[in-house]
Amino acid sequence: MRASALGVRWIKSSHSNAEGNCVEVAALDGGDVALRNSRDPEGPALVYTPAEIAAFLAGAKDGEFDHLL
């Protein structure tokens, strides 16, 4: 799905850097959450259910992905 076709307000973390290396998120009608690459705002968006986002955020908060940095 093209991110630009969703007609939503995209937000990004205040921790994003000036080079534009960001992931932006948007709440969709029905509760799903879309993610896009801020460097390609016309490109694809990935859409996840609230349960999928909750599981990812819980893992991130617990440090499960720290080894990737």
All heavy atoms as a GROMACS GRO file, in nm:
protein
  506
    1MET      N    1   0.085  -0.117   0.000
    1MET     CA    2   0.000   0.000   0.000
    1MET      C    3   0.090   0.124   0.000
    1MET      O    4   0.187   0.132   0.074
    1MET     CB    5  -0.088  -0.006   0.125
    1MET     CG    6  -0.158   0.119   0.158
    1MET     SD    7  -0.268   0.106   0.301
    1MET     CE    8  -0.365  -0.034   0.258
    2ARG      N    9   0.056   0.219  -0.084
    2ARG     CA   10   0.134   0.342  -0.090
    2ARG      C   11   0.101   0.430   0.032
    2ARG      O   12  -0.016   0.455   0.061
    2ARG     CB   13   0.105   0.418  -0.218
    2ARG     CG   14   0.154   0.345  -0.343
    2ARG     CD   15   0.139   0.430  -0.466
    2ARG     NE   16   0.217   0.552  -0.462
    2ARG     CZ   17   0.346   0.561  -0.490
    2ARG    NH1   18   0.413   0.455  -0.522
    2ARG    NH2   19   0.409   0.677  -0.485
    3ALA      N   20   0.204   0.477   0.097
    3ALA     CA   21   0.188   0.560   0.216
    3ALA      C   22   0.112   0.688   0.184
    3ALA      O   23   0.028   0.733   0.262
    3ALA     CB   24   0.323   0.592   0.278
    4SER      N   25   0.140   0.745   0.068
    4SER     CA   26   0.077   0.872   0.031
    4SER      C   27  -0.073   0.858   0.005
    4SER      O   28  -0.146   0.956   0.007
    4SER     CB   29   0.146   0.930  -0.092
    4SER     OG   30   0.141   0.838  -0.200
    5ALA      N   31  -0.121   0.736  -0.018
    5ALA     CA   32  -0.262   0.715  -0.047
    5ALA      C   33  -0.348   0.702   0.079
    5ALA      O   34  -0.470   0.700   0.070
    5ALA     CB   35  -0.279   0.589  -0.133
    6LEU      N   36  -0.284   0.696   0.195
    6LEU     CA   37  -0.358   0.672   0.318
    6LEU      C   38  -0.430   0.796   0.372
    6LEU      O   39  -0.528   0.784   0.445
    6LEU     CB   40  -0.266   0.615   0.426
    6LEU     CG   41  -0.216   0.474   0.398
    6LEU    CD1   42  -0.113   0.433   0.502
    6LEU    CD2   43  -0.332   0.376   0.396
    7GLY      N   44  -0.382   0.915   0.341
    7GLY     CA   45  -0.446   1.037   0.386
    7GLY      C   46  -0.450   1.052   0.537
    7GLY      O   47  -0.552   1.089   0.593
    8VAL      N   48  -0.338   1.020   0.603
    8VAL     CA   49  -0.329   1.026   0.748
    8VAL      C   50  -0.220   1.122   0.791
    8VAL      O   51  -0.139   1.167   0.710
    8VAL     CB   52  -0.302   0.886   0.808
    8VAL    CG1   53  -0.420   0.794   0.782
    8VAL    CG2   54  -0.174   0.826   0.752
    9ARG      N   55  -0.217   1.153   0.919
    9ARG     CA   56  -0.111   1.238   0.975
    9ARG      C   57  -0.001   1.147   1.026
    9ARG      O   58  -0.022   1.064   1.115
    9ARG     CB   59  -0.166   1.324   1.089
    9ARG     CG   60  -0.063   1.421   1.146
    9ARG     CD   61  -0.124   1.517   1.245
    9ARG     NE   62  -0.127   1.472   1.381
    9ARG     CZ   63  -0.020   1.462   1.461
    9ARG    NH1   64   0.098   1.490   1.416
    9ARG    NH2   65  -0.034   1.423   1.586
   10TRP      N   66   0.117   1.162   0.969
   10TRP     CA   67   0.233   1.081   1.007
   10TRP      C   68   0.310   1.151   1.118
   10TRP      O   69   0.323   1.273   1.119
   10TRP     CB   70   0.325   1.063   0.886
   10TRP     CG   71   0.261   0.981   0.778
   10TRP    CD1   72   0.191   1.027   0.671
   10TRP    CD2   73   0.259   0.838   0.770
   10TRP    NE1   74   0.146   0.922   0.596
   10TRP    CE2   75   0.186   0.805   0.654
   10TRP    CE3   76   0.311   0.736   0.849
   10TRP    CZ2   77   0.165   0.672   0.615
   10TRP    CZ3   78   0.290   0.605   0.810
   10TRP    CH2   79   0.217   0.574   0.694
   11ILE      N   80   0.361   1.073   1.213
   11ILE     CA   81   0.443   1.128   1.321
   11ILE      C   82   0.571   1.047   1.332
   11ILE      O   83   0.578   0.932   1.289
   11ILE     CB   84   0.368   1.127   1.456
   11ILE    CG1   85   0.325   0.986   1.495
   11ILE    CG2   86   0.249   1.221   1.451
   11ILE    CD1   87   0.265   0.975   1.633
   12LYS      N   88   0.675   1.112   1.386
   12LYS     CA   89   0.801   1.042   1.407
   12LYS      C   90   0.854   1.076   1.545
   12LYS      O   91   0.813   1.174   1.608
   12LYS     CB   92   0.903   1.075   1.300
   12LYS     CG   93   0.940   1.220   1.290
   12LYS     CD   94   1.034   1.242   1.173
   12LYS     CE   95   1.055   1.390   1.148
   12LYS     NZ   96   1.139   1.414   1.033
   13SER      N   97   0.946   0.996   1.589
   13SER     CA   98   1.004   1.013   1.722
   13SER      C   99   1.083   1.142   1.732
   13SER      O  100   1.148   1.184   1.636
   13SER     CB  101   1.096   0.894   1.752
   13SER     OG  102   1.172   0.918   1.868
   14SER      N  103   1.084   1.199   1.850
   14SER     CA  104   1.168   1.316   1.875
   14SER      C  105   1.316   1.277   1.876
   14SER      O  106   1.402   1.363   1.873
   14SER     CB  107   1.130   1.381   2.008
   14SER     OG  108   1.150   1.289   2.115
   15HIS      N  109   1.345   1.148   1.877
   15HIS     CA  110   1.483   1.098   1.873
   15HIS      C  111   1.535   1.084   1.730
   15HIS      O  112   1.649   1.046   1.711
   15HIS     CB  113   1.495   0.964   1.945
   15HIS     CG  114   1.464   0.973   2.091
   15HIS    ND1  115   1.556   1.015   2.184
   15HIS    CD2  116   1.350   0.948   2.159
   15HIS    CE1  117   1.501   1.014   2.304
   15HIS    NE2  118   1.375   0.974   2.291
   16SER      N  119   1.453   1.112   1.630
   16SER     CA  120   1.495   1.102   1.491
   16SER      C  121   1.608   1.202   1.465
   16SER      O  122   1.612   1.309   1.525
   16SER     CB  123   1.378   1.132   1.397
   16SER     OG  124   1.278   1.036   1.415
   17ASN      N  125   1.696   1.166   1.372
   17ASN     CA  126   1.811   1.255   1.348
   17ASN      C  127   1.788   1.346   1.228
   17ASN      O  128   1.694   1.329   1.151
   17ASN     CB  129   1.940   1.173   1.332
   17ASN     CG  130   1.936   1.080   1.214
   17ASN    OD1  131   1.879   1.111   1.111
   17ASN    ND2  132   1.998   0.964   1.229
   18ALA      N  133   1.875   1.443   1.211
   18ALA     CA  134   1.861   1.545   1.107
   18ALA      C  135   1.880   1.490   0.966
   18ALA      O  136   1.840   1.553   0.869
   18ALA     CB  137   1.961   1.658   1.133
   19GLU      N  138   1.941   1.374   0.952
   19GLU     CA  139   1.964   1.315   0.820
   19GLU      C  140   1.837   1.251   0.765
   19GLU      O  141   1.836   1.198   0.654
   19GLU     CB  142   2.075   1.210   0.825
   19GLU     CG  143   2.213   1.269   0.840
   19GLU     CD  144   2.244   1.304   0.985
   19GLU    OE1  145   2.210   1.224   1.075
   19GLU    OE2  146   2.301   1.411   1.008
   20GLY      N  147   1.730   1.248   0.841
   20GLY     CA  148   1.605   1.193   0.794
   20GLY      C  149   1.595   1.043   0.805
   20GLY      O  150   1.512   0.981   0.740
   21ASN      N  151   1.680   0.983   0.886
   21ASN     CA  152   1.675   0.838   0.905
   21ASN      C  153   1.569   0.806   1.009
   21ASN      O  154   1.598   0.784   1.125
   21ASN     CB  155   1.812   0.785   0.949
   21ASN     CG  156   1.916   0.808   0.843
   21ASN    OD1  157   1.886   0.799   0.726
   21ASN    ND2  158   2.037   0.838   0.883
   22CYS      N  159   1.444   0.805   0.964
   22CYS     CA  160   1.333   0.791   1.057
   22CYS      C  161   1.231   0.692   1.005
   22CYS      O  162   1.216   0.673   0.885
   22CYS     CB  163   1.259   0.922   1.075
   22CYS     SG  164   1.360   1.068   1.085
   23VAL      N  165   1.160   0.635   1.097
   23VAL     CA  166   1.039   0.561   1.066
   23VAL      C  167   0.924   0.645   1.119
   23VAL      O  168   0.929   0.695   1.231
   23VAL     CB  169   1.040   0.422   1.135
   23VAL    CG1  170   0.906   0.353   1.117
   23VAL    CG2  171   1.153   0.337   1.079
   24GLU      N  172   0.824   0.665   1.037
   24GLU     CA  173   0.708   0.742   1.077
   24GLU      C  174   0.590   0.647   1.096
   24GLU      O  175   0.581   0.546   1.026
   24GLU     CB  176   0.674   0.848   0.972
   24GLU     CG  177   0.784   0.951   0.958
   24GLU     CD  178   0.756   1.052   0.849
   24GLU    OE1  179   0.710   1.013   0.741
   24GLU    OE2  180   0.781   1.171   0.873
   25VAL      N  181   0.501   0.682   1.187
   25VAL     CA  182   0.385   0.598   1.216
   25VAL      C  183   0.258   0.682   1.202
   25VAL      O  184   0.260   0.804   1.215
   25VAL     CB  185   0.392   0.536   1.357
   25VAL    CG1  186   0.513   0.447   1.370
   25VAL    CG2  187   0.393   0.643   1.464
   26ALA      N  188   0.148   0.612   1.174
   26ALA     CA  189   0.018   0.678   1.164
   26ALA      C  190  -0.090   0.583   1.212
   26ALA      O  191  -0.086   0.463   1.182
   26ALA     CB  192  -0.011   0.720   1.021
   27ALA      N  193  -0.183   0.637   1.288
   27ALA     CA  194  -0.300   0.560   1.330
   27ALA      C  195  -0.400   0.557   1.215
   27ALA      O  196  -0.428   0.660   1.153
   27ALA     CB  197  -0.362   0.624   1.453
   28LEU      N  198  -0.453   0.438   1.187
   28LEU     CA  199  -0.551   0.423   1.081
   28LEU      C  200  -0.690   0.401   1.141
   28LEU      O  201  -0.703   0.355   1.255
   28LEU     CB  202  -0.516   0.302   0.993
   28LEU     CG  203  -0.378   0.306   0.928
   28LEU    CD1  204  -0.356   0.179   0.846
   28LEU    CD2  205  -0.362   0.429   0.840
   29ASP      N  206  -0.792   0.434   1.064
   29ASP     CA  207  -0.928   0.403   1.106
   29ASP      C  208  -0.938   0.254   1.132
   29ASP      O  209  -0.882   0.173   1.058
   29ASP     CB  210  -1.029   0.442   0.999
   29ASP     CG  211  -1.041   0.593   0.982
   29ASP    OD1  212  -1.005   0.667   1.075
   29ASP    OD2  213  -1.087   0.636   0.874
   30GLY      N  214  -1.004   0.216   1.237
   30GLY     CA  215  -1.016   0.076   1.272
   30GLY      C  216  -0.910   0.027   1.368
   30GLY      O  217  -0.913  -0.088   1.410
   31GLY      N  218  -0.811   0.113   1.399
   31GLY     CA  219  -0.713   0.078   1.501
   31GLY      C  220  -0.579   0.028   1.451
   31GLY      O  221  -0.485   0.018   1.529
   32ASP      N  222  -0.567  -0.006   1.322
   32ASP     CA  223  -0.438  -0.050   1.272
   32ASP      C  224  -0.338   0.065   1.273
   32ASP      O  225  -0.375   0.182   1.284
   32ASP     CB  226  -0.451  -0.106   1.130
   32ASP     CG  227  -0.518  -0.243   1.126
   32ASP    OD1  228  -0.534  -0.306   1.233
   32ASP    OD2  229  -0.553  -0.287   1.016
   33VAL      N  230  -0.210   0.031   1.260
   33VAL     CA  231  -0.103   0.129   1.261
   33VAL      C  232  -0.018   0.109   1.136
   33VAL      O  233   0.022  -0.003   1.103
   33VAL     CB  234  -0.014   0.113   1.387
   33VAL    CG1  235   0.102   0.211   1.384
   33VAL    CG2  236  -0.098   0.133   1.513
   34ALA      N  237   0.009   0.218   1.064
   34ALA     CA  238   0.093   0.213   0.944
   34ALA      C  239   0.231   0.268   0.976
   34ALA      O  240   0.244   0.360   1.058
   34ALA     CB  241   0.028   0.294   0.832
   35LEU      N  242   0.333   0.211   0.913
   35LEU     CA  243   0.471   0.258   0.925
   35LEU      C  244   0.525   0.286   0.787
   35LEU      O  245   0.494   0.214   0.691
   35LEU     CB  246   0.559   0.151   0.991
   35LEU     CG  247   0.552   0.139   1.143
   35LEU    CD1  248   0.428   0.065   1.185
   35LEU    CD2  249   0.675   0.069   1.193
   36ARG      N  250   0.607   0.391   0.775
   36ARG     CA  251   0.672   0.423   0.648
   36ARG      C  252   0.812   0.476   0.675
   36ARG      O  253   0.844   0.522   0.784
   36ARG     CB  254   0.592   0.524   0.567
   36ARG     CG  255   0.600   0.666   0.620
   36ARG     CD  256   0.529   0.763   0.529
   36ARG     NE  257   0.537   0.900   0.582
   36ARG     CZ  258   0.480   1.004   0.528
   36ARG    NH1  259   0.408   0.990   0.419
   36ARG    NH2  260   0.493   1.124   0.581
   37ASN      N  261   0.894   0.472   0.571
   37ASN     CA  262   1.028   0.529   0.576
   37ASN      C  263   1.016   0.677   0.544
   37ASN      O  264   0.965   0.714   0.438
   37ASN     CB  265   1.116   0.458   0.471
   37ASN     CG  266   1.259   0.505   0.472
   37ASN    OD1  267   1.289   0.617   0.512
   37ASN    ND2  268   1.347   0.420   0.427
   38SER      N  269   1.064   0.763   0.632
   38SER     CA  270   1.048   0.907   0.611
   38SER      C  271   1.124   0.957   0.488
   38SER      O  272   1.090   1.061   0.432
   38SER     CB  273   1.094   0.985   0.734
   38SER     OG  274   1.233   0.968   0.753
   39ARG      N  275   1.225   0.883   0.444
   39ARG     CA  276   1.300   0.924   0.325
   39ARG      C  277   1.223   0.892   0.196
   39ARG      O  278   1.264   0.935   0.089
   39ARG     CB  279   1.437   0.856   0.322
   39ARG     CG  280   1.530   0.911   0.429
   39ARG     CD  281   1.660   0.835   0.431
   39ARG     NE  282   1.632   0.705   0.494
   39ARG     CZ  283   1.705   0.596   0.478
   39ARG    NH1  284   1.810   0.597   0.401
   39ARG    NH2  285   1.672   0.485   0.540
   40ASP      N  286   1.114   0.815   0.207
   40ASP     CA  287   1.035   0.777   0.090
   40ASP      C  288   0.886   0.792   0.122
   40ASP      O  289   0.812   0.694   0.128
   40ASP     CB  290   1.068   0.633   0.051
   40ASP     CG  291   1.007   0.592  -0.082
   40ASP    OD1  292   0.957   0.679  -0.156
   40ASP    OD2  293   1.008   0.471  -0.111
   41PRO      N  294   0.840   0.916   0.144
   41PRO     CA  295   0.702   0.936   0.188
   41PRO      C  296   0.598   0.894   0.084
   41PRO      O  297   0.483   0.871   0.119
   41PRO     CB  298   0.694   1.086   0.216
   41PRO     CG  299   0.806   1.146   0.139
   41PRO     CD  300   0.913   1.041   0.134
   42GLU      N  301   0.636   0.881  -0.040
   42GLU     CA  302   0.544   0.835  -0.144
   42GLU      C  303   0.550   0.684  -0.161
   42GLU      O  304   0.471   0.625  -0.234
   42GLU     CB  305   0.578   0.902  -0.278
   42GLU     CG  306   0.571   1.053  -0.275
   42GLU     CD  307   0.432   1.105  -0.244
   42GLU    OE1  308   0.334   1.051  -0.299
   42GLU    OE2  309   0.421   1.200  -0.165
   43GLY      N  310   0.643   0.620  -0.093
   43GLY     CA  311   0.665   0.477  -0.107
   43GLY      C  312   0.566   0.393  -0.029
   43GLY      O  313   0.459   0.440   0.010
   44PRO      N  314   0.604   0.269  -0.003
   44PRO     CA  315   0.512   0.176   0.062
   44PRO      C  316   0.494   0.204   0.210
   44PRO      O  317   0.583   0.258   0.276
   44PRO     CB  318   0.577   0.041   0.040
   44PRO     CG  319   0.722   0.072   0.028
   44PRO     CD  320   0.731   0.205  -0.039
   45ALA      N  321   0.380   0.162   0.260
   45ALA     CA  322   0.354   0.162   0.404
   45ALA      C  323   0.327   0.019   0.446
   45ALA      O  324   0.265  -0.057   0.372
   45ALA     CB  325   0.232   0.250   0.436
   46LEU      N  326   0.376  -0.016   0.560
   46LEU     CA  327   0.346  -0.146   0.620
   46LEU      C  328   0.237  -0.123   0.724
   46LEU      O  329   0.244  -0.028   0.802
   46LEU     CB  330   0.470  -0.205   0.685
   46LEU     CG  331   0.589  -0.227   0.591
   46LEU    CD1  332   0.710  -0.274   0.671
   46LEU    CD2  333   0.553  -0.329   0.484
   47VAL      N  334   0.137  -0.209   0.726
   47VAL     CA  335   0.024  -0.193   0.816
   47VAL      C  336   0.019  -0.310   0.913
   47VAL      O  337   0.027  -0.426   0.872
   47VAL     CB  338  -0.109  -0.182   0.737
   47VAL    CG1  339  -0.227  -0.170   0.831
   47VAL    CG2  340  -0.103  -0.063   0.642
   48TYR      N  341   0.008  -0.276   1.042
   48TYR     CA  342   0.008  -0.376   1.149
   48TYR      C  343  -0.115  -0.360   1.236
   48TYR      O  344  -0.168  -0.251   1.251
   48TYR     CB  345   0.134  -0.360   1.236
   48TYR     CG  346   0.260  -0.386   1.160
   48TYR    CD1  347   0.331  -0.280   1.104
   48TYR    CD2  348   0.308  -0.514   1.141
   48TYR    CE1  349   0.448  -0.303   1.032
   48TYR    CE2  350   0.424  -0.538   1.070
   48TYR     CZ  351   0.494  -0.432   1.015
   48TYR     OH  352   0.608  -0.455   0.944
   49THR      N  353  -0.155  -0.470   1.298
   49THR     CA  354  -0.266  -0.466   1.392
   49THR      C  355  -0.218  -0.407   1.525
   49THR      O  356  -0.097  -0.405   1.552
   49THR     CB  357  -0.321  -0.607   1.419
   49THR    OG1  358  -0.221  -0.683   1.487
   49THR    CG2  359  -0.363  -0.676   1.289
   50PRO      N  360  -0.311  -0.362   1.608
   50PRO     CA  361  -0.271  -0.312   1.740
   50PRO      C  362  -0.195  -0.418   1.821
   50PRO      O  363  -0.098  -0.385   1.891
   50PRO     CB  364  -0.403  -0.275   1.807
   50PRO     CG  365  -0.493  -0.242   1.693
   50PRO     CD  366  -0.454  -0.338   1.584
   51ALA      N  367  -0.234  -0.544   1.811
   51ALA     CA  368  -0.165  -0.651   1.886
   51ALA      C  369  -0.022  -0.669   1.837
   51ALA      O  370   0.069  -0.691   1.917
   51ALA     CB  371  -0.242  -0.782   1.872
   52GLU      N  372   0.001  -0.658   1.707
   52GLU     CA  373   0.137  -0.669   1.652
   52GLU      C  374   0.225  -0.554   1.700
   52GLU      O  375   0.340  -0.574   1.739
   52GLU     CB  376   0.132  -0.674   1.500
   52GLU     CG  377   0.071  -0.802   1.446
   52GLU     CD  378   0.040  -0.796   1.299
   52GLU    OE1  379   0.005  -0.688   1.245
   52GLU    OE2  380   0.049  -0.903   1.235
   53ILE      N  381   0.170  -0.433   1.698
   53ILE     CA  382   0.247  -0.316   1.745
   53ILE      C  383   0.275  -0.329   1.894
   53ILE      O  384   0.386  -0.301   1.940
   53ILE     CB  385   0.171  -0.186   1.713
   53ILE    CG1  386   0.165  -0.163   1.563
   53ILE    CG2  387   0.233  -0.067   1.784
   53ILE    CD1  388   0.299  -0.140   1.496
   54ALA      N  389   0.177  -0.372   1.972
   54ALA     CA  390   0.197  -0.388   2.116
   54ALA      C  391   0.306  -0.490   2.145
   54ALA      O  392   0.391  -0.468   2.233
   54ALA     CB  393   0.066  -0.430   2.183
   55ALA      N  394   0.308  -0.601   2.073
   55ALA     CA  395   0.412  -0.702   2.093
   55ALA      C  396   0.550  -0.648   2.058
   55ALA      O  397   0.648  -0.670   2.130
   55ALA     CB  398   0.381  -0.826   2.010
   56PHE      N  399   0.560  -0.574   1.948
   56PHE     CA  400   0.689  -0.516   1.909
   56PHE      C  401   0.736  -0.414   2.012
   56PHE      O  402   0.853  -0.416   2.054
   56PHE     CB  403   0.680  -0.450   1.771
   56PHE     CG  404   0.808  -0.384   1.733
   56PHE    CD1  405   0.914  -0.459   1.686
   56PHE    CD2  406   0.824  -0.247   1.746
   56PHE    CE1  407   1.035  -0.398   1.653
   56PHE    CE2  408   0.943  -0.186   1.713
   56PHE     CZ  409   1.049  -0.262   1.666
   57LEU      N  410   0.648  -0.324   2.054
   57LEU     CA  411   0.687  -0.222   2.151
   57LEU      C  412   0.727  -0.284   2.285
   57LEU      O  413   0.823  -0.238   2.348
   57LEU     CB  414   0.574  -0.121   2.171
   57LEU     CG  415   0.546  -0.030   2.051
   57LEU    CD1  416   0.425   0.058   2.079
   57LEU    CD2  417   0.667   0.053   2.016
   58ALA      N  418   0.658  -0.388   2.328
   58ALA     CA  419   0.695  -0.455   2.453
   58ALA      C  420   0.835  -0.514   2.441
   58ALA      O  421   0.916  -0.501   2.533
   58ALA     CB  422   0.594  -0.563   2.486
   59GLY      N  423   0.865  -0.576   2.327
   59GLY     CA  424   0.999  -0.631   2.307
   59GLY      C  425   1.105  -0.523   2.303
   59GLY      O  426   1.214  -0.539   2.360
   60ALA      N  427   1.075  -0.411   2.238
   60ALA     CA  428   1.171  -0.301   2.232
   60ALA      C  429   1.196  -0.243   2.371
   60ALA      O  430   1.311  -0.216   2.409
   60ALA     CB  431   1.120  -0.192   2.138
   61LYS      N  432   1.092  -0.226   2.449
   61LYS     CA  433   1.106  -0.173   2.584
   61LYS      C  434   1.185  -0.268   2.674
   61LYS      O  435   1.256  -0.225   2.764
   61LYS     CB  436   0.969  -0.146   2.646
   61LYS     CG  437   0.898  -0.028   2.585
   61LYS     CD  438   0.758  -0.011   2.642
   61LYS     CE  439   0.685   0.104   2.576
   61LYS     NZ  440   0.548   0.119   2.628
   62ASP      N  441   1.174  -0.398   2.647
   62ASP     CA  442   1.248  -0.498   2.725
   62ASP      C  443   1.391  -0.517   2.676
   62ASP      O  444   1.466  -0.598   2.731
   62ASP     CB  445   1.176  -0.633   2.721
   62ASP     CG  446   1.049  -0.634   2.804
   62ASP    OD1  447   1.032  -0.544   2.889
   62ASP    OD2  448   0.968  -0.727   2.785
   63GLY      N  449   1.430  -0.446   2.569
   63GLY     CA  450   1.568  -0.454   2.520
   63GLY      C  451   1.594  -0.572   2.426
   63GLY      O  452   1.710  -0.601   2.396
   64GLU      N  453   1.491  -0.637   2.378
   64GLU     CA  454   1.509  -0.757   2.293
   64GLU      C  455   1.579  -0.727   2.162
   64GLU      O  456   1.633  -0.818   2.099
   64GLU     CB  457   1.374  -0.822   2.266
   64GLU     CG  458   1.312  -0.884   2.390
   64GLU     CD  459   1.176  -0.946   2.362
   64GLU    OE1  460   1.143  -0.971   2.244
   64GLU    OE2  461   1.103  -0.968   2.460
   65PHE      N  462   1.579  -0.603   2.118
   65PHE     CA  463   1.638  -0.567   1.989
   65PHE      C  464   1.765  -0.485   2.002
   65PHE      O  465   1.821  -0.439   1.902
   65PHE     CB  466   1.535  -0.492   1.904
   65PHE     CG  467   1.402  -0.563   1.897
   65PHE    CD1  468   1.289  -0.505   1.952
   65PHE    CD2  469   1.391  -0.688   1.838
   65PHE    CE1  470   1.167  -0.569   1.948
   65PHE    CE2  471   1.269  -0.753   1.833
   65PHE     CZ  472   1.156  -0.694   1.887
   66ASP      N  473   1.813  -0.466   2.123
   66ASP     CA  474   1.931  -0.383   2.147
   66ASP      C  475   2.054  -0.434   2.071
   66ASP      O  476   2.141  -0.356   2.035
   66ASP     CB  477   1.962  -0.373   2.296
   66ASP     CG  478   1.860  -0.290   2.373
   66ASP    OD1  479   1.769  -0.232   2.309
   66ASP    OD2  480   1.871  -0.286   2.496
   67HIS      N  481   2.061  -0.563   2.046
   67HIS     CA  482   2.178  -0.619   1.977
   67HIS      C  483   2.186  -0.574   1.830
   67HIS      O  484   2.289  -0.590   1.767
   67HIS     CB  485   2.174  -0.773   1.984
   67HIS     CG  486   2.065  -0.833   1.903
   67HIS    ND1  487   1.933  -0.836   1.946
   67HIS    CD2  488   2.065  -0.891   1.781
   67HIS    CE1  489   1.858  -0.893   1.853
   67HIS    NE2  490   1.937  -0.929   1.753
   68LEU      N  491   2.079  -0.516   1.778
   68LEU     CA  492   2.079  -0.470   1.640
   68LEU      C  493   2.150  -0.336   1.621
   68LEU      O  494   2.181  -0.298   1.509
   68LEU     CB  495   1.935  -0.457   1.589
   68LEU     CG  496   1.855  -0.589   1.586
   68LEU    CD1  497   1.709  -0.560   1.555
   68LEU    CD2  498   1.916  -0.686   1.488
   69LEU      N  499   2.178  -0.267   1.729
   69LEU     CA  500   2.242  -0.134   1.721
   69LEU      C  501   2.388  -0.141   1.755
   69LEU      O  502   2.433  -0.212   1.837
   69LEU     CB  503   2.172  -0.037   1.816
   69LEU     CG  504   2.024  -0.018   1.790
   69LEU    CD1  505   1.964   0.072   1.894
   69LEU    CD2  506   1.999   0.039   1.652
   0.00000   0.00000   0.00000
